[in-house]
Amino acid sequence: MVAKHVILVFLTTFTLISCHSANHKNMEPINNEKLVRVYFEHFNKHDWVKMADIYAETALFKDPSLGKGVVTQKREQTVKKYSELSQQFPDVKDSILNIYPSGDKNIIVEFVSSGTAPDNSKFELPICTIFTIENGLITKDFTYYDNSQE
């Protein structure tokens, strides 16, 4: 009788451990779409430090505002860039239109940035950004928009 009880306890424990291990293997450390949504929440609150903390300490950027080609930036530079942006456009905000997952590491976000310029004119700028996310942090931010002056 004791042997049956020991076997039953062993099987129950083994089953519970197996289920926990199977579920743990299938869990993503961080959901990329959720991470990107949190990023935009921080942007819209103008919490540049929290937003920059979602990037790796050093990340690659492709952004017309930074010039041509790929630029390496640290978090502090990202905070500075967006702090200056919000000084120019105090009500700047981004509205997500669509999110397109692309493989395990990339996520594409289509959004509209809007705000009021210093001369009180309103603007809306359609933007598309390809984020590369590794180990729960953004390592690449390739942003595309038409920055030509009309």
C-alpha positions in Angstrom: 0.0 0.0 0.0 2.8 2.4 0.9 4.5 1.6 -2.5 1.3 2.5 -4.4 1.1 5.8 -2.4 4.8 6.6 -3.2 4.3 5.8 -6.9 1.1 8.0 -7.0 2.9 10.9 -5.3 5.9 10.5 -7.7 3.6 10.4 -10.8 1.6 13.4 -9.7 4.8 15.4 -9.0 6.3 14.3 -12.3 3.2 15.3 -14.2 3.0 18.7 -12.5 6.7 19.4 -13.2 6.3 18.2 -16.8 3.3 20.5 -17.4 5.1 23.5 -15.9 8.2 22.8 -18.0 6.2 22.5 -21.2 4.4 25.7 -20.5 7.6 27.5 -19.6 9.2 26.5 -22.9 6.3 27.8 -24.9 6.3 31.2 -23.2 8.0 34.1 -24.9 10.1 36.1 -22.5 8.5 39.3 -23.7 5.7 39.7 -26.3 7.1 42.0 -29.0 3.7 43.6 -29.8 3.1 44.4 -26.1 6.6 45.9 -25.8 5.9 48.1 -28.8 2.6 49.2 -27.4 4.3 50.1 -24.1 6.9 52.1 -26.1 4.1 54.2 -27.7 2.4 54.7 -24.3 5.7 56.2 -23.0 6.0 58.3 -26.1 2.5 59.7 -25.8 3.1 60.5 -22.1 6.4 62.1 -23.1 8.2 59.9 -20.7 11.4 59.8 -22.7 13.5 58.0 -20.1 11.1 55.1 -19.8 10.8 55.0 -23.6 14.6 55.0 -24.1 14.9 52.2 -21.5 13.1 50.0 -24.0 16.1 50.3 -26.3 19.3 48.4 -25.9 22.0 50.6 -24.3 23.3 51.2 -27.9 20.9 50.8 -30.8 21.0 51.3 -34.5 18.7 53.9 -36.1 17.7 54.8 -39.6 15.7 58.0 -39.4 15.6 61.0 -41.8 15.9 63.3 -38.8 19.3 61.8 -38.0 20.7 62.1 -41.6 21.3 59.4 -44.2 22.3 55.9 -43.4 22.4 54.0 -40.2 23.3 55.8 -37.0 24.3 54.3 -33.6 22.8 56.0 -30.6 22.8 55.5 -26.9 19.8 55.8 -24.7 20.8 59.3 -23.5 20.9 60.5 -27.1 17.4 59.2 -27.6 16.1 61.0 -24.5 17.8 64.2 -25.7 16.3 63.9 -29.3 12.7 63.4 -28.0 13.0 66.0 -25.3 13.9 68.5 -28.0 11.1 67.3 -30.1 8.5 67.8 -27.3 9.9 71.3 -26.7 9.2 72.1 -30.3 5.9 70.3 -30.4 4.5 70.1 -26.8 1.4 68.1 -27.8 3.2 65.6 -30.1 1.6 62.2 -30.0 1.6 59.0 -32.1 -1.5 57.0 -33.0 -0.9 53.4 -34.0 -2.8 52.3 -37.2 -1.5 48.8 -37.6 1.1 46.4 -36.2 2.6 43.8 -38.4 4.8 41.1 -36.7 7.6 39.9 -39.0 9.4 36.9 -37.9 10.7 36.4 -34.4 12.6 39.6 -34.0 11.0 42.2 -36.2 7.8 44.1 -35.8 6.5 46.8 -38.2 4.4 49.6 -36.9 2.3 52.0 -39.1 1.3 55.1 -37.2 0.5 58.8 -37.5 2.5 61.4 -35.6 0.5 64.6 -34.9 0.9 67.8 -33.0 1.0 71.6 -33.2 3.9 73.5 -34.6 5.2 76.7 -33.0 3.2 78.8 -35.5 0.0 77.0 -34.2 -0.4 75.0 -37.4 -1.4 71.4 -37.0 0.5 68.6 -38.6 -0.1 64.9 -39.2 2.8 62.7 -40.4 2.3 59.1 -41.6 5.3 57.0 -40.4 6.3 53.4 -40.6 8.9 51.9 -38.3 10.6 48.5 -38.4 11.7 47.6 -34.9 14.2 44.7 -34.3 13.8 43.3 -30.8 16.3 41.1 -29.2 16.3 39.9 -25.6 13.3 42.1 -24.8 15.0 45.3 -26.0 14.8 47.3 -29.2 18.2 47.0 -31.0 17.2 48.6 -34.3 14.7 51.3 -35.1 14.4 51.9 -38.9 11.9 54.7 -39.4 10.5 55.9 -42.7 8.5 59.0 -43.5 8.4 61.7 -46.1 10.4 64.6 -44.7 10.3 66.7 -47.8 9.2 70.3 -47.4 6.3 71.3 -49.5 
